[in-house]
């Protein structure tokens, strides 16, 4: 009997043979019975087999296929598109990044967040100036985009070469998280807490001092949105500093409907930055198409 993993790899090889004819590839994907209910784990061997085959050819082909798959409404096509995009992100970073940002702008499906975060982390590490583009996400009017900030930061140590992980400095990441903490959206709060736990494991001293300062702000507010993120991050700190911070925010609890108190929200509301996001992403897409993708 053929195992699910074997069937997935066979499907991946079939899709690789159809990479130059995306419509036929999509027909084969639909015929295989993958659908909106497909999980990232189930599709991983399909996407990995297809991506490895494409790695042997031109990154332009992979980029073109990712572009075609990315506009499909079905989750399976978009999940595969994100895996296919990994090599073009290294070989043709400008066009790949533009496509990645367009996918991220519309991808409010939580199942896509891990793959998007992985690519954003890889892009930032490959070209440090991309950090400024990641910073733009803190002003997005879409919660799933703001959540990508924390998700990408949490992914950075995992995609670093093993030898470089110990020397990763979380300070720039903490500065960026500092712009978003206080966000009222639960998806954003969870992503920030996850990123803070990663930072705390990397450098407990720096992260602990940062969390203590944020706890003071939360207590003084009182700022429940800030407090819940700090509280969720404390599990990664040593017991003694975590206990002291936990006591400081013990009485700060969320009630229904508190507005965002983040610096990013205040700046976006004051200057209307979120209104420019769709225009900026649209212009990225126009540049992408104009360069022959």
Helices and strands as residue ranges (DSSP letters): H 4-17, H 22-31, H 40-55, H 59-70, H 75-91, H 93-106, H 110-126, H 130-136, G 137-139, H 143-159, H 162-165, H 171-180, H 186-202, H 204-221, H 224-233, G 234-236, H 239-248, H 263-271, G 273-276, H 277-290
